[in-house]
Amino acid sequence: MFDFAGKKAFITGGTRGIGLSVAVMLAKAGADVAVNYLRNRSAADEARNAIMDASGGKEPLLLKGNVAKDDDIEKMFAEIGEKWGGLNFLISNAASGVLKPSAELTHHHWQWTMDINAYALLPLSRHAIPLMKGNGRIVAVSSLGSIRAFQNYAAVGASKGALESLVRHLCVEYASQGINVNAVSASVVDTDALKHFPNREAMIEESLQWMPAKKLVEPEDVANAIMLMCSDYTRMVHGHTFIVDGGLSIMLPG
Ligand SMILES: NC(=O)c1ccc[n+]([C@@H]2O[C@H](COP(=O)([O-])OP(=O)(O)OC[C@H]3O[C@@H](n4cnc5c(N)ncnc54)[C@H](OP(=O)(O)O)[C@@H]3O)[C@@H](O)[C@H]2O)c1
């Protein structure tokens, strides 16, 4: 359905879960792919193999770095600039966060979560936009916690709210320069990230109970929406958050 031959895409947190699914789909559609990760080298090596399989042998750029650190972002973009000289798609997907009741959240927990999940989009965009040369897509990956409340999710939910607001503000600044900035948000997806939730089982159960679609969103469902946001079909979509949740957000009580 999508032909992205000749396009260059950078996916943060692109070695596992949703990010890997996006990277594989973009590679399958012909794009050159750069994937960022932070710690897990073996997942990065597996991701490289999966991307090469999908692309018919084209090697991705593997970029290690913390998206919360300006210096790391600068180094990653220096490599992209040197190897590619341009960029079409930035998928700001990497996330982390402290999952605790609000009474237990420290300033450090808050800052950590905000820096990775919200702040990172600022320097990532600042470096990406000049490489996009007046024609690019920025897609940030968000979650329903931006508009709904979940147990232990205060810091992450607030960071995703900030992220979606930043998306709207970046959109206003860059739409006239040929850059679309949007977010794709999802309900619970059973990736490695979910293993860190103290209330994982309850979240899955509650989602299934309320979701009209009665099945969990999968990484590929989110990746499909991101592909759409990178395509010409959405060339007039600016500053939106596209929700992939099987209808959950219109059904949750309260
Ligand atoms: N899973 C869900 O239920 C769900 C629902 C809605 C939205 N989302 C959003 O979808 C996105 C992806 O989530 P996921 O569940 O696919 O995550 P995941 O499976 O845990 O994968 C996280 C990826 O991000 C990388 N990463 C983590 N912190 C980083 C940092 N500071 N700098 C650079 N890379 C970093 C990881 O690298 P290493 O492997 O090196 O650690 C890994 O590649 C996130 O924005 C998340 O908020 C997830």
The ligand as an SDF file (V2000), in Angstrom:
LIG
                    3D

 48 52  0  0  0  0  0  0  0  0999 V2000
    3.1280   -0.6640   25.2420 N   0  0  0  0  0  0  0  0  0  0  0  0
    2.0440    0.0650   25.4410 C   0  0  0  0  0  0  0  0  0  0  0  0
    1.0680   -0.3660   26.0930 O   0  0  0  0  0  0  0  0  0  0  0  0
    1.9380    1.4380   24.8330 C   0  0  0  0  0  0  0  0  0  0  0  0
    0.6670    2.0190   24.7560 C   0  0  0  0  0  0  0  0  0  0  0  0
    0.5460    3.2990   24.2180 C   0  0  0  0  0  0  0  0  0  0  0  0
    1.6730    3.9710   23.7850 C   0  0  0  0  0  0  0  0  0  0  0  0
    2.8810    3.3880   23.8870 N   0  0  0  0  0  0  0  0  0  0  0  0
    4.0410    4.1610   23.4510 C   0  0  0  0  0  0  0  0  0  0  0  0
    4.6630    3.4990   22.3710 O   0  0  0  0  0  0  0  0  0  0  0  0
    6.0550    3.8020   22.3730 C   0  0  0  0  0  0  0  0  0  0  0  0
    6.8510    2.5310   22.3230 C   0  0  0  0  0  0  0  0  0  0  0  0
    6.4960    1.7260   23.4360 O   0  0  0  0  0  0  0  0  0  0  0  0
    6.8170    0.1570   23.4780 P   0  0  0  0  0  0  0  0  0  0  0  0
    5.8120   -0.4270   24.3840 O   0  0  0  0  0  0  0  0  0  0  0  0
    6.9880   -0.3500   22.0940 O   0  0  0  0  0  0  0  0  0  0  0  0
    8.2440    0.1910   24.2240 O   0  0  0  0  0  0  0  0  0  0  0  0
    9.3200   -0.9700   24.4620 P   0  0  0  0  0  0  0  0  0  0  0  0
    8.9030   -2.2540   23.8370 O   0  0  0  0  0  0  0  0  0  0  0  0
    9.6250   -0.9430   25.9220 O   0  0  0  0  0  0  0  0  0  0  0  0
   10.6050   -0.4370   23.6400 O   0  0  0  0  0  0  0  0  0  0  0  0
   11.2070    0.7590   24.0460 C   0  0  0  0  0  0  0  0  0  0  0  0
   12.2610    1.1780   23.0430 C   0  0  0  0  0  0  0  0  0  0  0  0
   12.7000    2.5040   23.4080 O   0  0  0  0  0  0  0  0  0  0  0  0
   14.1030    2.4770   23.6680 C   0  0  0  0  0  0  0  0  0  0  0  0
   14.3770    3.4530   24.7290 N   0  0  0  0  0  0  0  0  0  0  0  0
   13.8910    3.4920   25.9880 C   0  0  0  0  0  0  0  0  0  0  0  0
   14.3460    4.5880   26.6320 N   0  0  0  0  0  0  0  0  0  0  0  0
   15.1560    5.2410   25.7640 C   0  0  0  0  0  0  0  0  0  0  0  0
   15.9110    6.4340   25.8310 C   0  0  0  0  0  0  0  0  0  0  0  0
   15.9570    7.1850   26.9330 N   0  0  0  0  0  0  0  0  0  0  0  0
   16.6340    6.8100   24.7300 N   0  0  0  0  0  0  0  0  0  0  0  0
   16.6070    6.0550   23.6040 C   0  0  0  0  0  0  0  0  0  0  0  0
   15.8950    4.9180   23.4810 N   0  0  0  0  0  0  0  0  0  0  0  0
   15.1850    4.5130   24.5490 C   0  0  0  0  0  0  0  0  0  0  0  0
   14.4110    1.0300   24.0520 C   0  0  0  0  0  0  0  0  0  0  0  0
   15.7920    0.7730   23.8550 O   0  0  0  0  0  0  0  0  0  0  0  0
   16.5430   -0.4370   24.6930 P   0  0  0  0  0  0  0  0  0  0  0  0
   16.0270   -1.7090   24.0760 O   0  0  0  0  0  0  0  0  0  0  0  0
   17.9850   -0.2090   24.4480 O   0  0  0  0  0  0  0  0  0  0  0  0
   16.1180   -0.2760   26.1020 O   0  0  0  0  0  0  0  0  0  0  0  0
   13.4910    0.2990   23.0570 C   0  0  0  0  0  0  0  0  0  0  0  0
   14.0560    0.2870   21.7640 O   0  0  0  0  0  0  0  0  0  0  0  0
    6.2870    4.6600   23.6160 C   0  0  0  0  0  0  0  0  0  0  0  0
    6.2590    6.0230   23.2760 O   0  0  0  0  0  0  0  0  0  0  0  0
    5.1140    4.2990   24.4990 C   0  0  0  0  0  0  0  0  0  0  0  0
    4.7960    5.3140   25.4440 O   0  0  0  0  0  0  0  0  0  0  0  0
    3.0450    2.1300   24.3900 C   0  0  0  0  0  0  0  0  0  0  0  0
  1  2  1  0
  2  3  2  0
  2  4  1  0
  4  5  1  0
  4 48  2  0
  5  6  2  0
  6  7  1  0
  7  8  2  0
  8  9  1  0
  8 48  1  0
  9 10  1  0
  9 46  1  0
 10 11  1  0
 11 12  1  0
 11 44  1  0
 12 13  1  0
 13 14  1  0
 14 15  2  0
 14 16  1  0
 14 17  1  0
 17 18  1  0
 18 19  2  0
 18 20  1  0
 18 21  1  0
 21 22  1  0
 22 23  1  0
 23 24  1  0
 23 42  1  0
 24 25  1  0
 25 26  1  0
 25 36  1  0
 26 27  1  0
 26 35  1  0
 27 28  2  0
 28 29  1  0
 29 30  1  0
 29 35  2  0
 30 31  1  0
 30 32  2  0
 32 33  1  0
 33 34  2  0
 34 35  1  0
 36 37  1  0
 36 42  1  0
 37 38  1  0
 38 39  2  0
 38 40  1  0
 38 41  1  0
 42 43  1  0
 44 45  1  0
 44 46  1  0
 46 47  1  0
M  CHG  2   8   1  16  -1
M  END
$$$$
